[in-house]
């Protein structure tokens, strides 16, 4: 049995006047309603949430609910929310859902979901969604994922039956966008699979240790140690070490490395299953840098052969230990200016493959002529034991190509005779990079100076390190008067404070910051698009911030003007005495002015979403279709037609309608814009025998023709 609104309103008004609450007996007595009717309506109000009930002794006391309306709560939800009534008409859409559909609220509310913008958005999966919604109307809740390929989105969908304030059944549909989460999960799974594949085939041993227990080892570890994976996983790492002391030493050093640097390497020894001792280069890093105690992953490289080779080399080159200790770079030993030794790096520096190519030659032969006097002077000082500073000079390779080196010499003795030991570092590449850096700085400084944006650099002490010409011109202060001074003194207090907060955010997070805002300078308000970018040093610490501010005042003013024009034209449309409407290329009404009610008796909601052609008199329809075809298939932009529209009460009125075609950027028809004027009176004067409502007037009787 349908519930009557007047009885529902009578009960709610009665409870509103008695906020302390009323029993059903008091409601019946005060409202003149029989007890059964009152009980049924109170049950409905309880279900819909409009009324609350509490027990007071044996009596049930009813009061109006003080809860927020569901629509108010749903409107604040970050999820996509839609509510439909039992007829599948959309009764609520929150703002995130409207923005996702890319449409307006008017194009959705009150429409059957099957004839709204929802089906095109969900495309091929909409039938499945519709089945779930119908199930919700039947009382079945649903939860599940919905993949929308056309939009490249994945949603988690929840559908629940609901009851409206008037007791009518409906359904609530909530969508949570889980696209990013699902893709991240897929990427993580792919990454883990890829990482496991890499670990499995890695040429070095890889494993995981937690609480000194081996949790995982790859095939390389097994081949190095002779154990099967099952003989290592789950066992203490001590199993791999020949003695307890070595195990404790490695553990202590590795713990210190992880605490100080987060990772590290150490050379140690492992004992294979067959008892053979092998030398191992062990590197490790924590599984979780924030919690070093959670375990480490390690790599193990068998360096047994390398260690043996190094020992042999160390024994054969013991007499050159001092040379290696002085410098790991190019090392020369010369006596009486004749080269008697050069290490491999020195040979590569001079472009020779063997030391016989340079041994016995004068060291000055490999010095650029411009630097030979300085080298002679330094050699004399070195031989007397006088300390000489490191110098830069040019050497000549065997092929004549110059290289830039940096180094110094020290005196020594070979066979009782004085000699000079020289250690040199090839800085040619560094010099090239420094020169390239200088050129780059000059180039980018030129770009900055030519830019029409305001460009500046501020350090951690909030002092200006650089501003370009445009910024200095904007401030009307010479750049040299700004650089080195506090930034805060250049702007009003409120502007300076806002800037300081943004700058500190970049210093604190190391992330860029983008914002738009206005600034009043010399009684003029200007709008800017601000971009702040961190500038790190070689260690990655943010030492300064680069700011670029673009003047967008003209754009902002244009946007304001556009909004004002839009409001003005909407005001004209809303107050026009003619009927103004917008239609799709299929003549479906998407907007109609309020004058539709005055002239034809329809409400705007009754016309929106319907075909305008359905209101045209059948006799006039062919001509209207011809006129539409004319502007659709020709270069004409508009056409004027005279035809009859059906009034809501059934009779017809004459209108003169001018329709203009609106095209998009590609020239495709986007919509029709029509302005229709009531000319019934004019038509009556033109043909007195024809009534304004489409009735032909005779001398004694009227014959209906519309």
Secondary structure, DSSP 8 states (H G I E B T S, - for coil): ----HHHHHHHHHHHHH-TT-EEHHHHHHHHT--HHHHHHHHHHHHHHTSEEEEEETTEEEEEE--S--HHHHHHT-SSEEEEEETTSBEEEE-HHHHHHHTS-STTTTTSBGGGSTHHHHHGGGHHHHHHHHHHHHTT--EEEEEEEGGGTEEEEEEEEEEE-TTS-EEEEEEEEE-HHHHHHHHHHHHHHHHHHHHHHH-SSEEEEEETTEEEEE-HHHHHHH---GGGTTTSBGGGG-SSHHHHHHHHHHHHHHHHHHSEEEEEEEEE-TTS-EEEEEEEEEESSTT-GGG-EEEEEEE-HHHHHHHHHHHHHTGGGHHHHHH-SSEEEEEETTEEEEE-HHHHHHHT-SSGGGTTTSBGGGGB-GGGHHHHHHHHHHHHTT-----EEEEEE-TTS-EEEEEEEEEEEEETTEEEEEEEEEE-HHHHHHHHHHHHHHHHHHHHHHH-SSEEEEEETTSBEEEE-HHHHHHHTS-HHHHTTSBGGGGS-HHHHHHHHHHHHHHHHH---EEEEEEEEETTEEEEEEEEEEEEE-TTS-EEEEEEEEEE-HHHHHHHHHHHHHHHHHHHHHHT-SSEEEEE-TT-BEEEE-THHHHHH---HHHHTTSBGGGGB-HHHHHHHHHHHHHHHSSS--EEEEEEEEE-TTS-EEEEEEEEEEEE-TTS-EEEEEEEEEE-HHHHHHH-TTB-TTSEEE-SS-EEE--
